[in-house]
Amino acid sequence: MYKKLLRPDEAARMLSVSRWTIYRWVDDGRLEGTRVGPGSLRVFAESVDELIDRNRVGEAAGSRSEPRKIPVTR
């Protein structure tokens, strides 16, 4: 089975970051990518989706369904 590959600019658009951030995130392991040809980077779409899921706000595991009550002292 083939994995879908994205160009750095496509991944950057999906994540609302710069293209250079995508290169950094692949280098530090936050995203998975591969080199195709001399110097051309491609990012695995699945790793972009996983990063989005890990950083999703709201229905994350352990999140509260009710607002947190903060005690007020006077």
C-alpha positions as CSV (number, residue, x, y, z in Angstrom):
1,M,0.0,0.0,0.0
2,Y,1.3,3.5,-0.9
3,K,1.3,6.2,1.7
4,K,0.1,9.7,0.6
5,L,2.9,12.2,0.4
6,L,2.6,16.0,0.8
7,R,4.9,18.7,-0.4
8,P,6.2,20.9,2.5
9,D,4.0,23.8,1.4
10,E,0.9,21.6,1.5
11,A,1.7,20.3,5.0
12,A,2.4,23.9,6.1
13,R,-1.0,25.1,4.8
14,M,-2.7,22.3,6.7
15,L,-0.9,23.1,9.9
16,S,-0.9,26.9,9.6
17,V,2.8,27.1,9.9
18,S,5.7,28.1,7.5
19,R,7.3,25.7,5.1
20,W,10.5,26.1,7.1
21,T,8.8,24.9,10.2
22,I,7.8,21.7,8.3
23,Y,11.5,21.1,7.5
24,R,12.4,21.7,11.2
25,W,9.6,19.4,12.4
26,V,10.7,16.6,10.1
27,D,14.4,17.0,11.2
28,D,13.4,16.9,14.9
29,G,11.0,14.0,14.5
30,R,7.7,15.7,15.1
31,L,6.6,14.9,11.5
32,E,7.6,11.9,9.4
33,G,9.0,12.6,5.9
34,T,11.2,11.2,3.2
35,R,13.6,12.6,0.6
36,V,12.6,12.0,-3.0
37,G,15.3,12.8,-5.4
38,P,18.1,15.2,-4.6
39,G,16.9,17.4,-1.8
40,S,13.2,17.2,-2.3
41,L,11.3,16.5,0.9
42,R,7.9,14.9,1.1
43,V,5.8,14.6,4.3
44,F,3.6,11.6,5.1
45,A,0.0,12.9,5.2
46,E,-0.7,10.4,8.0
47,S,1.9,12.1,10.3
48,V,0.3,15.5,9.6
49,D,-3.1,14.0,10.6
50,E,-1.6,12.5,13.7
51,L,0.0,15.8,14.8
52,I,-3.4,17.6,14.3
53,D,-5.1,14.9,16.4
54,R,-2.5,15.1,19.2
55,N,-2.9,18.9,19.4
56,R,-6.7,19.0,19.0
57,V,-8.4,21.3,21.6
58,G,-11.7,20.4,23.2
59,E,-12.5,16.7,23.1
60,A,-9.1,15.6,24.2
61,A,-8.7,12.7,26.6
62,G,-9.0,13.9,30.2
63,S,-10.7,17.1,29.3
64,R,-13.6,18.3,31.4
65,S,-17.1,18.5,30.0
66,E,-18.1,21.2,32.5
67,P,-16.3,24.5,33.1
68,R,-13.8,24.4,36.0
69,K,-14.9,26.3,39.1
70,I,-12.2,28.7,40.4
71,P,-12.6,29.8,44.1
72,V,-12.7,33.5,44.6
73,T,-11.4,35.0,47.8
74,R,-12.3,38.5,49.0
